[in-house]
Amino acid sequence: MASPLNRRLALAEFVTRLRQKMSDNIVDVRLFGSEARAEAAPESDIDVLVVVQPDRDRVQFEDRVIDIAFDVNLDFSVYISPRVVTPEILNHPVWRETPFLKNVAGESIPL
């Protein structure tokens, strides 16, 4: 179980590594879920939305984001749970109406 300070340090390190390794492809990074609502327990996962471009490479980028999260998780004994989307998904009228994206839009914090 990670302390609140350790969770914040892990999140900062995750964002730093993302921006270092994928700077040309990262559009936005946002915290959501219990951590964003300040309701996280020490064992809670840390939900992060990662917006990448271009759309055609989303699956490849998702693998890279997950690898970065995995390494940070091991280094800090936390569980960062990334969700990788593209601007096309965020702006698509059908996807925007999903409970997931509505929730993210309502509570997310830019990182």
C-alpha positions, 0 to 999 in steps of 0.5 A: 500500500502506497502513501499519498506522497508516494502515489503523487511521486509515482504519478509525477514520474509517470507523466515525466516518462511519458513526456520524455519517451513519447513527447511527439505523440502525447496530446493530453494526460488527465487524472480521473477516478477516486484519486481525482476526487480525493477519495482514493484508498492506499490500495486504490488504482490511479486512473489516468487518461492518456490522449495520443495521436495519430489515431492510426498508431493508437494500439502501438502507443497504448503498448508503450504507455502500458510499459511505462506504467508497468515500470513506474508501478514496480518502482513505486509499488502503486497501480497506475491504470492508464486508458489510452484514447485519441482526439478522434475518440474524444470528439466522436459524438457517439463516444462522447456520450458514453458514461466513461467519457462523461465521467472523465470530462466531469472529474478529470484533472490535467497533469 
